[in-house]
Amino acid sequence: MSNIREPLYGTAAAAIRDQLRENTDLEVAIRVAQKMLAAYGDSSTFGEHGYAHAHGALSESLRILLRALDAEQGGGQ
C-alpha cells in the first residue's frame, strides 16, 4: 500500500491555500506597531494634543502586540 496521497483540487485546495496565506496575529501586531512607530516616533513637532493622541495610539499598539504574544496582563497598569 502506498503512502502517496492524492493532491487537492478545487475548493478544498483553495481553502487550504487561503488558510496558509492568512496573517498570524503576530504579523498583524507587528505591522500595527511599525505603523504607529512611524506615525508617532518623532514627537518633536507635537503639541499637547499630539502627545495625548500619540500616547493612546502607541499604548493600543503595544496591547495588540502583547495580546498576539499571549503576554497581555489583565487590564491594570
N, CA, C and O atoms as a Tripos MOL2 file, in Angstrom:
@<TRIPOS>MOLECULE
protein
  308   307    77     0     0
PROTEIN
NO_CHARGES

@<TRIPOS>ATOM
      1 N           0.8370   -1.1770    0.0000 N.3       1 MET1
      2 CA          0.0000    0.0000    0.0000 C.3       1 MET1
      3 C           0.8850    1.2450    0.0000 C.2       1 MET1
      4 O           1.8670    1.3090    0.7390 O.2       1 MET1
      5 N           0.5490    2.2050   -0.8030 N.am      2 SER2
      6 CA          1.3410    3.4200   -0.9590 C.3       2 SER2
      7 C           0.9020    4.5090    0.0210 C.2       2 SER2
      8 O          -0.2830    4.6340    0.3290 O.2       2 SER2
      9 N           1.8610    5.2900    0.5040 N.am      3 ASN3
     10 CA          1.5680    6.4130    1.3900 C.3       3 ASN3
     11 C           1.3130    7.7050    0.6210 C.2       3 ASN3
     12 O           1.0840    8.7500    1.2300 O.2       3 ASN3
     13 N           1.3490    7.6470   -0.6910 N.am      4 ILE4
     14 CA          1.1290    8.8440   -1.5150 C.3       4 ILE4
     15 C          -0.3490    9.1970   -1.4810 C.2       4 ILE4
     16 O          -1.2160    8.3560   -1.7190 O.2       4 ILE4
     17 N          -0.6100   10.4570   -1.1790 N.am      5 ARG5
     18 CA         -1.9920   10.9220   -1.1410 C.3       5 ARG5
     19 C          -2.2920   11.7000   -2.4090 C.2       5 ARG5
     20 O          -1.4100   12.3050   -3.0180 O.2       5 ARG5
     21 N          -3.5220   11.6690   -2.7750 N.am      6 GLU6
     22 CA         -3.9560   12.4100   -3.9530 C.3       6 GLU6
     23 C          -3.8720   13.9090   -3.6820 C.2       6 GLU6
     24 O          -4.2110   14.3440   -2.5810 O.2       6 GLU6
     25 N          -3.4350   14.7040   -4.6410 N.am      7 PRO7
     26 CA         -3.4040   16.1540   -4.4410 C.3       7 PRO7
     27 C          -4.8150   16.7230   -4.3630 C.2       7 PRO7
     28 O          -5.7620   16.1650   -4.9170 O.2       7 PRO7
     29 N          -4.9280   17.8400   -3.6660 N.am      8 LEU8
     30 CA         -6.2250   18.5040   -3.5510 C.3       8 LEU8
     31 C          -6.4670   19.4040   -4.7570 C.2       8 LEU8
     32 O          -5.5460   20.0150   -5.2980 O.2       8 LEU8
     33 N          -7.7090   19.4640   -5.1530 N.am      9 TYR9
     34 CA         -8.1010   20.3360   -6.2560 C.3       9 TYR9
     35 C          -9.3650   21.0870   -5.8650 C.2       9 TYR9
     36 O         -10.0470   20.7270   -4.9050 O.2       9 TYR9
     37 N          -9.6570   22.1100   -6.6070 N.am     10 GLY10
     38 CA        -10.9150   22.8210   -6.4560 C.3      10 GLY10
     39 C         -11.0180   23.5950   -5.1650 C.2      10 GLY10
     40 O         -10.0450   24.1830   -4.6920 O.2      10 GLY10
     41 N         -12.2340   23.5890   -4.5910 N.am     11 THR11
     42 CA        -12.4960   24.4160   -3.4080 C.3      11 THR11
     43 C         -11.7000   23.9590   -2.1870 C.2      11 THR11
     44 O         -11.3320   24.7900   -1.3570 O.2      11 THR11
     45 N         -11.4260   22.6680   -2.0580 N.am     12 ALA12
     46 CA        -10.6320   22.1840   -0.9250 C.3      12 ALA12
     47 C          -9.2140   22.7480   -1.0010 C.2      12 ALA12
     48 O          -8.6630   23.1860    0.0080 O.2      12 ALA12
     49 N          -8.6360   22.7390   -2.1780 N.am     13 ALA13
     50 CA         -7.2910   23.2800   -2.3540 C.3      13 ALA13
     51 C          -7.2820   24.7890   -2.1210 C.2      13 ALA13
     52 O          -6.3580   25.3160   -1.5010 O.2      13 ALA13
     53 N          -8.2910   25.4720   -2.6080 N.am     14 ALA14
     54 CA         -8.3760   26.9260   -2.4240 C.3      14 ALA14
     55 C          -8.5210   27.2880   -0.9530 C.2      14 ALA14
     56 O          -7.9340   28.2700   -0.4970 O.2      14 ALA14
     57 N          -9.2950   26.5100   -0.2080 N.am     15 ALA15
     58 CA         -9.4880   26.7910    1.2140 C.3      15 ALA15
     59 C          -8.1790   26.6290    1.9820 C.2      15 ALA15
     60 O          -7.8560   27.4570    2.8340 O.2      15 ALA15
     61 N          -7.4380   25.5920    1.6940 N.am     16 ILE16
     62 CA         -6.1540   25.3770    2.3660 C.3      16 ILE16
     63 C          -5.1650   26.4630    1.9600 C.2      16 ILE16
     64 O          -4.4380   26.9780    2.8100 O.2      16 ILE16
     65 N          -5.1230   26.8160    0.6920 N.am     17 ARG17
     66 CA         -4.2440   27.8880    0.2280 C.3      17 ARG17
     67 C          -4.5460   29.1920    0.9630 C.2      17 ARG17
     68 O          -3.6290   29.8920    1.3920 O.2      17 ARG17
     69 N          -5.8180   29.5140    1.1060 N.am     18 ASP18
     70 CA         -6.2070   30.7550    1.7790 C.3      18 ASP18
     71 C          -5.8240   30.7310    3.2550 C.2      18 ASP18
     72 O          -5.4050   31.7530    3.7980 O.2      18 ASP18
     73 N          -5.9610   29.5910    3.9060 N.am     19 GLN19
     74 CA         -5.5650   29.4750    5.3120 C.3      19 GLN19
     75 C          -4.0670   29.6850    5.4710 C.2      19 GLN19
     76 O          -3.6250   30.3190    6.4300 O.2      19 GLN19
     77 N          -3.2970   29.1630    4.5480 N.am     20 LEU20
     78 CA         -1.8490   29.3120    4.6240 C.3      20 LEU20
     79 C          -1.4120   30.7540    4.3770 C.2      20 LEU20
     80 O          -0.3570   31.1700    4.8550 O.2      20 LEU20
     81 N          -2.2020   31.5060    3.6450 N.am     21 ARG21
     82 CA         -1.8740   32.8960    3.3320 C.3      21 ARG21
     83 C          -2.3400   33.8780    4.4020 C.2      21 ARG21
     84 O          -1.9060   35.0300    4.3990 O.2      21 ARG21
     85 N          -3.2120   33.4560    5.3160 N.am     22 GLU22
     86 CA         -3.7280   34.3630    6.3370 C.3      22 GLU22
     87 C          -2.5990   34.8110    7.2520 C.2      22 GLU22
     88 O          -1.7320   34.0240    7.6320 O.2      22 GLU22
     89 N          -2.6290   36.0800    7.5920 N.am     23 ASN23
     90 CA         -1.6340   36.6170    8.5030 C.3      23 ASN23
     91 C          -1.8850   36.1100    9.9120 C.2      23 ASN23
     92 O          -3.0290   35.9610   10.3420 O.2      23 ASN23
     93 N          -0.8140   35.8530   10.6100 N.am     24 THR24
     94 CA         -0.9500   35.4680   12.0110 C.3      24 THR24
     95 C          -1.2220   36.7210   12.8320 C.2      24 THR24
     96 O          -0.9950   37.8390   12.3680 O.2      24 THR24
     97 N          -1.7040   36.5310   14.0420 N.am     25 ASP25
     98 CA         -1.9230   37.6630   14.9450 C.3      25 ASP25
     99 C          -0.6320   38.4300   15.1670 C.2      25 ASP25
    100 O          -0.6370   39.6580   15.2490 O.2      25 ASP25
    101 N           0.4730   37.7030   15.2650 N.am     26 LEU26
    102 CA          1.7530   38.3590   15.4980 C.3      26 LEU26
    103 C           2.1570   39.2120   14.3030 C.2      26 LEU26
    104 O           2.6470   40.3270   14.4800 O.2      26 LEU26
    105 N           1.9610   38.7110   13.1050 N.am     27 GLU27
    106 CA          2.3040   39.5030   11.9110 C.3      27 GLU27
    107 C           1.4750   40.7840   11.8450 C.2      27 GLU27
    108 O           1.9990   41.8490   11.5190 O.2      27 GLU27
    109 N           0.2030   40.6820   12.1490 N.am     28 VAL28
    110 CA         -0.6600   41.8620   12.1600 C.3      28 VAL28
    111 C          -0.2120   42.8380   13.2410 C.2      28 VAL28
    112 O          -0.1300   44.0430   13.0030 O.2      28 VAL28
    113 N           0.0760   42.3170   14.4220 N.am     29 ALA29
    114 CA          0.5050   43.1730   15.5250 C.3      29 ALA29
    115 C           1.8160   43.8790   15.2010 C.2      29 ALA29
    116 O           1.9890   45.0500   15.5400 O.2      29 ALA29
    117 N           2.7240   43.1920   14.5600 N.am     30 ILE30
    118 CA          3.9950   43.8030   14.1730 C.3      30 ILE30
    119 C           3.7570   44.9290   13.1900 C.2      30 ILE30
    120 O           4.3630   45.9940   13.3140 O.2      30 ILE30
    121 N           2.8860   44.7180   12.2140 N.am     31 ARG31
    122 CA          2.5930   45.7800   11.2310 C.3      31 ARG31
    123 C           1.9480   46.9870   11.8940 C.2      31 ARG31
    124 O           2.2830   48.1250   11.5670 O.2      31 ARG31
    125 N           1.0340   46.7550   12.8150 N.am     32 VAL32
    126 CA          0.3990   47.8650   13.5300 C.3      32 VAL32
    127 C           1.4480   48.6380   14.3180 C.2      32 VAL32
    128 O           1.4730   49.8680   14.2780 O.2      32 VAL32
    129 N           2.3180   47.9230   15.0350 N.am     33 ALA33
    130 CA          3.3580   48.5800   15.8240 C.3      33 ALA33
    131 C           4.2980   49.3830   14.9330 C.2      33 ALA33
    132 O           4.6940   50.4930   15.2910 O.2      33 ALA33
    133 N           4.6550   48.8360   13.7830 N.am     34 GLN34
    134 CA          5.5400   49.5510   12.8570 C.3      34 GLN34
    135 C           4.8770   50.8290   12.3380 C.2      34 GLN34
    136 O           5.5240   51.8720   12.2420 O.2      34 GLN34
    137 N           3.6030   50.7450   12.0080 N.am     35 LYS35
    138 CA          2.8870   51.9260   11.5120 C.3      35 LYS35
    139 C           2.7540   52.9860   12.6000 C.2      35 LYS35
    140 O           2.9140   54.1760   12.3290 O.2      35 LYS35
    141 N           2.4640   52.5630   13.8230 N.am     36 MET36
    142 CA          2.3300   53.5240   14.9100 C.3      36 MET36
    143 C           3.6670   54.1890   15.2250 C.2      36 MET36
    144 O           3.7250   55.3910   15.4840 O.2      36 MET36
    145 N           4.7300   53.4070   15.2030 N.am     37 LEU37
    146 CA          6.0470   53.9840   15.4490 C.3      37 LEU37
    147 C           6.4230   54.9600   14.3440 C.2      37 LEU37
    148 O           6.9990   56.0120   14.6200 O.2      37 LEU37
    149 N           6.1080   54.6300   13.1100 N.am     38 ALA38
    150 CA          6.3970   55.5390   12.0000 C.3      38 ALA38
    151 C           5.5910   56.8300   12.1340 C.2      38 ALA38
    152 O           6.0990   57.9140   11.8460 O.2      38 ALA38
    153 N           4.3530   56.7160   12.5640 N.am     39 ALA39
    154 CA          3.4920   57.8980   12.6670 C.3      39 ALA39
    155 C           3.8080   58.7470   13.8900 C.2      39 ALA39
    156 O           3.7070   59.9720   13.8290 O.2      39 ALA39
    157 N           4.1850   58.1240   14.9910 N.am     40 TYR40
    158 CA          4.3210   58.8520   16.2500 C.3      40 TYR40
    159 C           5.7160   58.7690   16.8660 C.2      40 TYR40
    160 O           5.9220   59.2400   17.9840 O.2      40 TYR40
    161 N           6.6630   58.1840   16.1630 N.am     41 GLY41
    162 CA          8.0010   58.0030   16.7110 C.3      41 GLY41
    163 C           8.7640   59.3000   16.9440 C.2      41 GLY41
    164 O           9.5760   59.3830   17.8650 O.2      41 GLY41
    165 N           8.5120   60.3090   16.1210 N.am     42 ASP42
    166 CA          9.1790   61.6040   16.2900 C.3      42 ASP42
    167 C           8.1800   62.5940   16.8650 C.2      42 ASP42
    168 O           7.2720   63.0530   16.1720 O.2      42 ASP42
    169 N           8.3570   62.9120   18.1250 N.am     43 SER43
    170 CA          7.3960   63.7890   18.7890 C.3      43 SER43
    171 C           7.8650   65.2420   18.8320 C.2      43 SER43
    172 O           7.2830   66.0520   19.5530 O.2      43 SER43
    173 N           8.8940   65.5790   18.0820 N.am     44 SER44
    174 CA          9.4620   66.9250   18.1650 C.3      44 SER44
    175 C           8.5010   68.0090   17.6780 C.2      44 SER44
    176 O           8.6880   69.1780   18.0180 O.2      44 SER44
    177 N           7.4940   67.6640   16.9050 N.am     45 THR45
    178 CA          6.5490   68.6680   16.3990 C.3      45 THR45
    179 C           5.1870   68.5870   17.0720 C.2      45 THR45
    180 O           4.2560   69.2870   16.6720 O.2      45 THR45
    181 N           5.0620   67.7450   18.0850 N.am     46 PHE46
    182 CA          3.7680   67.5570   18.7400 C.3      46 PHE46
    183 C           3.4460   68.7140   19.6760 C.2      46 PHE46
    184 O           4.3200   69.2570   20.3530 O.2      46 PHE46
    185 N           2.1940   69.0670   19.6930 N.am     47 GLY47
    186 CA          1.6740   69.9450   20.7330 C.3      47 GLY47
    187 C           1.0980   69.0670   21.8310 C.2      47 GLY47
    188 O           1.2670   67.8470   21.8090 O.2      47 GLY47
    189 N           0.4260   69.6760   22.7820 N.am     48 GLU48
    190 CA         -0.1430   68.9190   23.9060 C.3      48 GLU48
    191 C          -1.1250   67.8560   23.4210 C.2      48 GLU48
    192 O          -1.0940   66.7180   23.8900 O.2      48 GLU48
    193 N          -1.9950   68.2250   22.4830 N.am     49 HIS49
    194 CA         -2.9690   67.2780   21.9390 C.3      49 HIS49
    195 C          -2.2660   66.1390   21.1960 C.2      49 HIS49
    196 O          -2.6970   64.9880   21.2710 O.2      49 HIS49
    197 N          -1.1970   66.4560   20.4870 N.am     50 GLY50
    198 CA         -0.4520   65.4360   19.7520 C.3      50 GLY50
    199 C           0.1420   64.3820   20.6650 C.2      50 GLY50
    200 O           0.1300   63.1950   20.3410 O.2      50 GLY50
    201 N           0.6660   64.8160   21.8120 N.am     51 TYR51
    202 CA          1.2220   63.8620   22.7770 C.3      51 TYR51
    203 C           0.1410   62.9220   23.3050 C.2      51 TYR51
    204 O           0.3660   61.7160   23.4120 O.2      51 TYR51
    205 N          -1.0030   63.4540   23.6280 N.am     52 ALA52
    206 CA         -2.0950   62.6210   24.1370 C.3      52 ALA52
    207 C          -2.5440   61.6120   23.0820 C.2      52 ALA52
    208 O          -2.7700   60.4420   23.3920 O.2      52 ALA52
    209 N          -2.6690   62.0610   21.8560 N.am     53 HIS53
    210 CA         -3.0870   61.1840   20.7590 C.3      53 HIS53
    211 C          -2.0300   60.0930   20.5270 C.2      53 HIS53
    212 O          -2.3640   58.9170   20.3830 O.2      53 HIS53
    213 N          -0.7650   60.4950   20.4940 N.am     54 ALA54
    214 CA          0.3140   59.5320   20.2680 C.3      54 ALA54
    215 C           0.3790   58.5090   21.3940 C.2      54 ALA54
    216 O           0.5720   57.3180   21.1470 O.2      54 ALA54
    217 N           0.2190   58.9690   22.6220 N.am     55 HIS55
    218 CA          0.2620   58.0440   23.7620 C.3      55 HIS55
    219 C          -0.8320   56.9850   23.6380 C.2      55 HIS55
    220 O          -0.5790   55.7980   23.8430 O.2      55 HIS55
    221 N          -2.0280   57.4110   23.3070 N.am     56 GLY56
    222 CA         -3.1320   56.4600   23.1540 C.3      56 GLY56
    223 C          -2.8840   55.4630   22.0370 C.2      56 GLY56
    224 O          -3.1330   54.2690   22.1990 O.2      56 GLY56
    225 N          -2.3960   55.9470   20.9030 N.am     57 ALA57
    226 CA         -2.1440   55.0640   19.7580 C.3      57 ALA57
    227 C          -1.0210   54.0800   20.0500 C.2      57 ALA57
    228 O          -1.1320   52.8960   19.7320 O.2      57 ALA57
    229 N           0.0560   54.5620   20.6490 N.am     58 LEU58
    230 CA          1.1680   53.6720   20.9540 C.3      58 LEU58
    231 C           0.7940   52.6640   22.0380 C.2      58 LEU58
    232 O           1.1970   51.5030   21.9660 O.2      58 LEU58
    233 N           0.0340   53.0910   23.0310 N.am     59 SER59
    234 CA         -0.4170   52.1600   24.0660 C.3      59 SER59
    235 C          -1.2690   51.0530   23.4700 C.2      59 SER59
    236 O          -1.1070   49.8830   23.8170 O.2      59 SER59
    237 N          -2.1690   51.4150   22.5820 N.am     60 GLU60
    238 CA         -3.0380   50.4140   21.9570 C.3      60 GLU60
    239 C          -2.2360   49.4590   21.0840 C.2      60 GLU60
    240 O          -2.5100   48.2590   21.0770 O.2      60 GLU60
    241 N          -1.2500   49.9660   20.3480 N.am     61 SER61
    242 CA         -0.4450   49.0760   19.5030 C.3      61 SER61
    243 C           0.3690   48.1090   20.3680 C.2      61 SER61
    244 O           0.5670   46.9550   19.9890 O.2      61 SER61
    245 N           0.8410   48.5790   21.5300 N.am     62 LEU62
    246 CA          1.5410   47.6700   22.4350 C.3      62 LEU62
    247 C           0.5960   46.6110   22.9940 C.2      62 LEU62
    248 O           0.9900   45.4540   23.1420 O.2      62 LEU62
    249 N          -0.6360   46.9830   23.3070 N.am     63 ARG63
    250 CA         -1.6210   45.9930   23.7850 C.3      63 ARG63
    251 C          -1.8690   44.9270   22.7250 C.2      63 ARG63
    252 O          -1.9400   43.7380   23.0380 O.2      63 ARG63
    253 N          -2.0020   45.3540   21.4690 N.am     64 ILE64
    254 CA         -2.2320   44.4080   20.3750 C.3      64 ILE64
    255 C          -1.0480   43.4550   20.2460 C.2      64 ILE64
    256 O          -1.2280   42.2480   20.0840 O.2      64 ILE64
    257 N           0.1570   44.0020   20.3190 N.am     65 LEU65
    258 CA          1.3530   43.1760   20.2110 C.3      65 LEU65
    259 C           1.4440   42.1870   21.3690 C.2      65 LEU65
    260 O           1.7240   41.0080   21.1520 O.2      65 LEU65
    261 N           1.2130   42.6480   22.5830 N.am     66 LEU66
    262 CA          1.2610   41.7480   23.7400 C.3      66 LEU66
    263 C           0.1790   40.6800   23.6690 C.2      66 LEU66
    264 O           0.4120   39.5330   24.0490 O.2      66 LEU66
    265 N          -0.9980   41.0480   23.1850 N.am     67 ARG67
    266 CA         -2.0780   40.0710   23.0330 C.3      67 ARG67
    267 C          -1.6700   38.9950   22.0310 C.2      67 ARG67
    268 O          -1.9270   37.8110   22.2500 O.2      67 ARG67
    269 N          -1.0370   39.4020   20.9360 N.am     68 ALA68
    270 CA         -0.6000   38.4370   19.9210 C.3      68 ALA68
    271 C           0.4660   37.5010   20.4650 C.2      68 ALA68
    272 O           0.5620   36.3480   20.0430 O.2      68 ALA68
    273 N           1.2670   37.9970   21.4020 N.am     69 LEU69
    274 CA          2.3010   37.1600   22.0130 C.3      69 LEU69
    275 C           1.7770   36.3900   23.2100 C.2      69 LEU69
    276 O           2.5250   35.6690   23.8700 O.2      69 LEU69
    277 N           0.4900   36.5430   23.4900 N.am     70 ASP70
    278 CA         -0.1530   35.9100   24.6390 C.3      70 ASP70
    279 C           0.5530   36.3060   25.9320 C.2      70 ASP70
    280 O           0.7430   35.4870   26.8320 O.2      70 ASP70
    281 N           0.9370   37.5810   26.0030 N.am     71 ALA71
    282 CA          1.6710   38.0990   27.1660 C.3      71 ALA71
    283 C           0.9560   39.2710   27.8050 C.2      71 ALA71
    284 O           1.5250   39.9610   28.6500 O.2      71 ALA71
    285 N          -0.2810   39.5020   27.4120 N.am     72 GLU72
    286 CA         -1.0360   40.6220   27.9500 C.3      72 GLU72
    287 C          -1.4450   40.3210   29.3820 C.2      72 GLU72
    288 O          -1.9050   39.2210   29.6880 O.2      72 GLU72
    289 N          -1.2770   41.2890   30.2440 N.am     73 GLN73
    290 CA         -1.7110   41.1380   31.6240 C.3      73 GLN73
    291 C          -3.0900   41.7630   31.7580 C.2      73 GLN73
    292 O          -3.4560   42.6370   30.9720 O.2      73 GLN73
    293 N          -3.8420   41.3310   32.7290 N.am     74 GLY74
    294 CA         -5.2200   41.7730   32.8870 C.3      74 GLY74
    295 C          -5.3950   43.2530   33.1290 C.2      74 GLY74
    296 O          -5.2120   43.6940   34.2640 O.2      74 GLY74
    297 N          -5.7290   44.0240   32.1590 N.am     75 GLY75
    298 CA         -6.1740   45.4010   32.1780 C.3      75 GLY75
    299 C          -5.5290   46.4190   33.0870 C.2      75 GLY75
    300 O          -5.6470   47.6070   32.7860 O.2      75 GLY75
    301 N          -4.8620   46.0740   34.1650 N.am     76 GLY76
    302 CA         -4.2740   47.0780   35.0400 C.3      76 GLY76
    303 C          -3.0070   47.6730   34.4700 C.2      76 GLY76
    304 O          -2.4080   47.1260   33.5440 O.2      76 GLY76
    305 N          -2.5990   48.8180   35.0420 N.am     77 GLN77
    306 CA         -1.3910   49.4400   34.5190 C.3      77 GLN77
    307 C          -0.2710   49.3470   35.4960 C.2      77 GLN77
    308 O           0.8300   49.8220   35.2200 O.2      77 GLN77
@<TRIPOS>BOND
     1     1     2 1
     2     2     3 1
     3     3     4 2
     4     3     5 am
     5     5     6 1
     6     6     7 1
     7     7     8 2
     8     7     9 am
     9     9    10 1
    10    10    11 1
    11    11    12 2
    12    11    13 am
    13    13    14 1
    14    14    15 1
    15    15    16 2
    16    15    17 am
    17    17    18 1
    18    18    19 1
    19    19    20 2
    20    19    21 am
    21    21    22 1
    22    22    23 1
    23    23    24 2
    24    23    25 am
    25    25    26 1
    26    26    27 1
    27    27    28 2
    28    27    29 am
    29    29    30 1
    30    30    31 1
    31    31    32 2
    32    31    33 am
    33    33    34 1
    34    34    35 1
    35    35    36 2
    36    35    37 am
    37    37    38 1
    38    38    39 1
    39    39    40 2
    40    39    41 am
    41    41    42 1
    42    42    43 1
    43    43    44 2
    44    43    45 am
    45    45    46 1
    46    46    47 1
    47    47    48 2
    48    47    49 am
    49    49    50 1
    50    50    51 1
    51    51    52 2
    52    51    53 am
    53    53    54 1
    54    54    55 1
    55    55    56 2
    56    55    57 am
    57    57    58 1
    58    58    59 1
    59    59    60 2
    60    59    61 am
    61    61    62 1
    62    62    63 1
    63    63    64 2
    64    63    65 am
    65    65    66 1
    66    66    67 1
    67    67    68 2
    68    67    69 am
    69    69    70 1
    70    70    71 1
    71    71    72 2
    72    71    73 am
    73    73    74 1
    74    74    75 1
    75    75    76 2
    76    75    77 am
    77    77    78 1
    78    78    79 1
    79    79    80 2
    80    79    81 am
    81    81    82 1
    82    82    83 1
    83    83    84 2
    84    83    85 am
    85    85    86 1
    86    86    87 1
    87    87    88 2
    88    87    89 am
    89    89    90 1
    90    90    91 1
    91    91    92 2
    92    91    93 am
    93    93    94 1
    94    94    95 1
    95    95    96 2
    96    95    97 am
    97    97    98 1
    98    98    99 1
    99    99   100 2
   100    99   101 am
   101   101   102 1
   102   102   103 1
   103   103   104 2
   104   103   105 am
   105   105   106 1
   106   106   107 1
   107   107   108 2
   108   107   109 am
   109   109   110 1
   110   110   111 1
   111   111   112 2
   112   111   113 am
   113   113   114 1
   114   114   115 1
   115   115   116 2
   116   115   117 am
   117   117   118 1
   118   118   119 1
   119   119   120 2
   120   119   121 am
   121   121   122 1
   122   122   123 1
   123   123   124 2
   124   123   125 am
   125   125   126 1
   126   126   127 1
   127   127   128 2
   128   127   129 am
   129   129   130 1
   130   130   131 1
   131   131   132 2
   132   131   133 am
   133   133   134 1
   134   134   135 1
   135   135   136 2
   136   135   137 am
   137   137   138 1
   138   138   139 1
   139   139   140 2
   140   139   141 am
   141   141   142 1
   142   142   143 1
   143   143   144 2
   144   143   145 am
   145   145   146 1
   146   146   147 1
   147   147   148 2
   148   147   149 am
   149   149   150 1
   150   150   151 1
   151   151   152 2
   152   151   153 am
   153   153   154 1
   154   154   155 1
   155   155   156 2
   156   155   157 am
   157   157   158 1
   158   158   159 1
   159   159   160 2
   160   159   161 am
   161   161   162 1
   162   162   163 1
   163   163   164 2
   164   163   165 am
   165   165   166 1
   166   166   167 1
   167   167   168 2
   168   167   169 am
   169   169   170 1
   170   170   171 1
   171   171   172 2
   172   171   173 am
   173   173   174 1
   174   174   175 1
   175   175   176 2
   176   175   177 am
   177   177   178 1
   178   178   179 1
   179   179   180 2
   180   179   181 am
   181   181   182 1
   182   182   183 1
   183   183   184 2
   184   183   185 am
   185   185   186 1
   186   186   187 1
   187   187   188 2
   188   187   189 am
   189   189   190 1
   190   190   191 1
   191   191   192 2
   192   191   193 am
   193   193   194 1
   194   194   195 1
   195   195   196 2
   196   195   197 am
   197   197   198 1
   198   198   199 1
   199   199   200 2
   200   199   201 am
   201   201   202 1
   202   202   203 1
   203   203   204 2
   204   203   205 am
   205   205   206 1
   206   206   207 1
   207   207   208 2
   208   207   209 am
   209   209   210 1
   210   210   211 1
   211   211   212 2
   212   211   213 am
   213   213   214 1
   214   214   215 1
   215   215   216 2
   216   215   217 am
   217   217   218 1
   218   218   219 1
   219   219   220 2
   220   219   221 am
   221   221   222 1
   222   222   223 1
   223   223   224 2
   224   223   225 am
   225   225   226 1
   226   226   227 1
   227   227   228 2
   228   227   229 am
   229   229   230 1
   230   230   231 1
   231   231   232 2
   232   231   233 am
   233   233   234 1
   234   234   235 1
   235   235   236 2
   236   235   237 am
   237   237   238 1
   238   238   239 1
   239   239   240 2
   240   239   241 am
   241   241   242 1
   242   242   243 1
   243   243   244 2
   244   243   245 am
   245   245   246 1
   246   246   247 1
   247   247   248 2
   248   247   249 am
   249   249   250 1
   250   250   251 1
   251   251   252 2
   252   251   253 am
   253   253   254 1
   254   254   255 1
   255   255   256 2
   256   255   257 am
   257   257   258 1
   258   258   259 1
   259   259   260 2
   260   259   261 am
   261   261   262 1
   262   262   263 1
   263   263   264 2
   264   263   265 am
   265   265   266 1
   266   266   267 1
   267   267   268 2
   268   267   269 am
   269   269   270 1
   270   270   271 1
   271   271   272 2
   272   271   273 am
   273   273   274 1
   274   274   275 1
   275   275   276 2
   276   275   277 am
   277   277   278 1
   278   278   279 1
   279   279   280 2
   280   279   281 am
   281   281   282 1
   282   282   283 1
   283   283   284 2
   284   283   285 am
   285   285   286 1
   286   286   287 1
   287   287   288 2
   288   287   289 am
   289   289   290 1
   290   290   291 1
   291   291   292 2
   292   291   293 am
   293   293   294 1
   294   294   295 1
   295   295   296 2
   296   295   297 am
   297   297   298 1
   298   298   299 1
   299   299   300 2
   300   299   301 am
   301   301   302 1
   302   302   303 1
   303   303   304 2
   304   303   305 am
   305   305   306 1
   306   306   307 1
   307   307   308 2
@<TRIPOS>SUBSTRUCTURE
     1 MET1         2 RESIDUE 1 A MET
     2 SER2         6 RESIDUE 1 A SER
     3 ASN3        10 RESIDUE 1 A ASN
     4 ILE4        14 RESIDUE 1 A ILE
     5 ARG5        18 RESIDUE 1 A ARG
     6 GLU6        22 RESIDUE 1 A GLU
     7 PRO7        26 RESIDUE 1 A PRO
     8 LEU8        30 RESIDUE 1 A LEU
     9 TYR9        34 RESIDUE 1 A TYR
    10 GLY10       38 RESIDUE 1 A GLY
    11 THR11       42 RESIDUE 1 A THR
    12 ALA12       46 RESIDUE 1 A ALA
    13 ALA13       50 RESIDUE 1 A ALA
    14 ALA14       54 RESIDUE 1 A ALA
    15 ALA15       58 RESIDUE 1 A ALA
    16 ILE16       62 RESIDUE 1 A ILE
    17 ARG17       66 RESIDUE 1 A ARG
    18 ASP18       70 RESIDUE 1 A ASP
    19 GLN19       74 RESIDUE 1 A GLN
    20 LEU20       78 RESIDUE 1 A LEU
    21 ARG21       82 RESIDUE 1 A ARG
    22 GLU22       86 RESIDUE 1 A GLU
    23 ASN23       90 RESIDUE 1 A ASN
    24 THR24       94 RESIDUE 1 A THR
    25 ASP25       98 RESIDUE 1 A ASP
    26 LEU26      102 RESIDUE 1 A LEU
    27 GLU27      106 RESIDUE 1 A GLU
    28 VAL28      110 RESIDUE 1 A VAL
    29 ALA29      114 RESIDUE 1 A ALA
    30 ILE30      118 RESIDUE 1 A ILE
    31 ARG31      122 RESIDUE 1 A ARG
    32 VAL32      126 RESIDUE 1 A VAL
    33 ALA33      130 RESIDUE 1 A ALA
    34 GLN34      134 RESIDUE 1 A GLN
    35 LYS35      138 RESIDUE 1 A LYS
    36 MET36      142 RESIDUE 1 A MET
    37 LEU37      146 RESIDUE 1 A LEU
    38 ALA38      150 RESIDUE 1 A ALA
    39 ALA39      154 RESIDUE 1 A ALA
    40 TYR40      158 RESIDUE 1 A TYR
    41 GLY41      162 RESIDUE 1 A GLY
    42 ASP42      166 RESIDUE 1 A ASP
    43 SER43      170 RESIDUE 1 A SER
    44 SER44      174 RESIDUE 1 A SER
    45 THR45      178 RESIDUE 1 A THR
    46 PHE46      182 RESIDUE 1 A PHE
    47 GLY47      186 RESIDUE 1 A GLY
    48 GLU48      190 RESIDUE 1 A GLU
    49 HIS49      194 RESIDUE 1 A HIS
    50 GLY50      198 RESIDUE 1 A GLY
    51 TYR51      202 RESIDUE 1 A TYR
    52 ALA52      206 RESIDUE 1 A ALA
    53 HIS53      210 RESIDUE 1 A HIS
    54 ALA54      214 RESIDUE 1 A ALA
    55 HIS55      218 RESIDUE 1 A HIS
    56 GLY56      222 RESIDUE 1 A GLY
    57 ALA57      226 RESIDUE 1 A ALA
    58 LEU58      230 RESIDUE 1 A LEU
    59 SER59      234 RESIDUE 1 A SER
    60 GLU60      238 RESIDUE 1 A GLU
    61 SER61      242 RESIDUE 1 A SER
    62 LEU62      246 RESIDUE 1 A LEU
    63 ARG63      250 RESIDUE 1 A ARG
    64 ILE64      254 RESIDUE 1 A ILE
    65 LEU65      258 RESIDUE 1 A LEU
    66 LEU66      262 RESIDUE 1 A LEU
    67 ARG67      266 RESIDUE 1 A ARG
    68 ALA68      270 RESIDUE 1 A ALA
    69 LEU69      274 RESIDUE 1 A LEU
    70 ASP70      278 RESIDUE 1 A ASP
    71 ALA71      282 RESIDUE 1 A ALA
    72 GLU72      286 RESIDUE 1 A GLU
    73 GLN73      290 RESIDUE 1 A GLN
    74 GLY74      294 RESIDUE 1 A GLY
    75 GLY75      298 RESIDUE 1 A GLY
    76 GLY76      302 RESIDUE 1 A GLY
    77 GLN77      306 RESIDUE 1 A GLN
